[in-house]
Amino acid sequence: MTEIKNSKRYDLEDRTILFAGDIRNFVRRLKKTTANIEDTKQVVRSSGSVGANYIEANEALSKKDFKMRIKICRKEAKETRYWLQLLDTSGDVELDEKRGRLIQESTELMNIFGSILTKTQ
């Protein structure tokens, strides 16, 4: 994952932005097959939606609204993991390793948002 530069505080907004950026860098390197073109559209959307909904959660008007946005964050992280698994890396070891790190990050984000939900119950 890309590191945050010049920041003493590592927050979840930063982490979700880095995640979406890393997804975009990853998909640029994939072969442009019909399936990859369609699946990259999905993974780019869902990865960006994780952070966008987290920002919305932080501006929520009520506890109920906050919880719903956090649930969406978790759902979008899970969806991103799904699309990552479908992408064809053509057996490129470096791309497979990068995808594995991105899948791990999406799983960690799912767990973080799940933990936030548990604490707000």
C-alpha positions as CSV (number, residue, x, y, z in Angstrom):
1,M,0.0,0.0,0.0
2,T,1.1,3.5,-0.6
3,E,2.2,5.4,2.4
4,I,0.8,8.7,3.6
5,K,3.5,11.4,3.5
6,N,3.8,14.3,5.9
7,S,1.1,13.1,8.2
8,K,1.5,12.2,11.9
9,R,-2.1,11.1,12.0
10,Y,-3.2,8.2,9.9
11,D,-7.0,8.3,9.7
12,L,-9.6,6.2,8.0
13,E,-10.4,8.9,5.4
14,D,-6.8,8.8,4.3
15,R,-6.7,5.1,4.3
16,T,-9.8,4.8,2.1
17,I,-8.4,7.4,-0.4
18,L,-5.1,5.5,-0.6
19,F,-7.1,2.2,-1.1
20,A,-9.1,3.7,-4.0
21,G,-5.9,5.1,-5.5
22,D,-4.0,1.8,-5.2
23,I,-7.0,0.1,-7.0
24,R,-6.7,2.6,-9.8
25,N,-3.0,2.1,-10.2
26,F,-3.5,-1.7,-10.2
27,V,-6.2,-1.8,-12.9
28,R,-4.1,0.4,-15.2
29,R,-1.6,-2.5,-15.4
30,L,-4.1,-5.2,-16.4
31,K,-4.6,-6.5,-19.9
32,K,-7.6,-4.8,-21.6
33,T,-9.7,-7.9,-22.2
34,T,-13.5,-7.5,-22.5
35,A,-14.0,-9.0,-19.0
36,N,-11.3,-6.9,-17.4
37,I,-12.7,-3.7,-18.9
38,E,-16.1,-4.4,-17.4
39,D,-14.8,-5.7,-14.1
40,T,-12.4,-2.8,-13.6
41,K,-15.3,-0.3,-14.0
42,Q,-17.0,-2.1,-11.1
43,V,-13.9,-2.3,-8.9
44,V,-13.1,1.3,-9.4
45,R,-16.6,2.4,-8.5
46,S,-16.9,0.2,-5.4
47,S,-13.4,1.1,-4.1
48,G,-14.2,4.8,-4.4
49,S,-17.5,4.4,-2.8
50,V,-15.9,3.0,0.4
51,G,-14.3,6.4,1.2
52,A,-17.1,8.5,-0.2
53,N,-19.6,6.8,2.1
54,Y,-17.2,7.1,5.1
55,I,-17.0,10.9,4.5
56,E,-20.8,11.0,4.4
57,A,-20.9,8.9,7.6
58,N,-18.7,11.5,9.3
59,E,-21.2,14.2,8.3
60,A,-24.3,12.2,9.3
61,L,-27.3,14.0,10.6
62,S,-28.3,11.2,13.0
63,K,-27.0,8.0,14.6
64,K,-29.2,6.0,12.3
65,D,-27.8,7.8,9.2
66,F,-24.3,7.2,10.5
67,K,-24.9,3.5,10.9
68,M,-26.4,3.1,7.5
69,R,-23.4,4.8,5.8
70,I,-21.0,2.6,7.7
71,K,-23.0,-0.4,6.6
72,I,-22.6,0.8,3.0
73,C,-18.8,1.3,3.5
74,R,-18.6,-2.4,4.7
75,K,-20.7,-3.6,1.8
76,E,-18.6,-1.6,-0.8
77,A,-15.4,-3.0,0.7
78,K,-16.8,-6.5,0.4
79,E,-17.9,-5.8,-3.2
80,T,-14.5,-4.5,-4.1
81,R,-12.9,-7.7,-2.8
82,Y,-15.3,-9.7,-5.0
83,W,-14.4,-7.7,-8.2
84,L,-10.7,-8.0,-7.4
85,Q,-11.0,-11.7,-7.3
86,L,-12.6,-11.8,-10.8
87,L,-9.9,-9.7,-12.5
88,D,-7.6,-11.6,-14.8
89,T,-3.9,-10.9,-14.1
90,S,-2.8,-13.3,-16.8
91,G,-0.6,-15.2,-14.3
92,D,1.6,-12.1,-13.7
93,V,3.2,-12.9,-10.4
94,E,3.7,-9.2,-9.5
95,L,0.1,-8.4,-10.3
96,D,-1.1,-11.4,-8.4
97,E,0.8,-10.2,-5.3
98,K,-0.6,-6.7,-5.7
99,R,-4.1,-8.1,-6.0
100,G,-3.5,-10.2,-2.8
101,R,-2.5,-7.0,-0.9
102,L,-5.5,-5.2,-2.2
103,I,-7.8,-8.1,-1.2
104,Q,-6.2,-8.0,2.3
105,E,-6.8,-4.3,2.6
106,S,-10.4,-4.6,1.5
107,T,-10.9,-7.4,4.1
108,E,-9.3,-5.2,6.8
109,L,-11.6,-2.3,5.9
110,M,-14.6,-4.6,6.1
111,N,-13.5,-5.6,9.6
112,I,-12.9,-2.0,10.7
113,F,-16.3,-0.9,9.5
114,G,-17.9,-4.0,11.1
115,S,-16.2,-3.1,14.4
116,I,-17.5,0.5,14.1
117,L,-21.0,-0.9,13.7
118,T,-20.6,-3.1,16.7
119,K,-19.5,-0.2,18.8
120,T,-22.4,2.0,17.8
121,Q,-25.1,-0.6,18.6
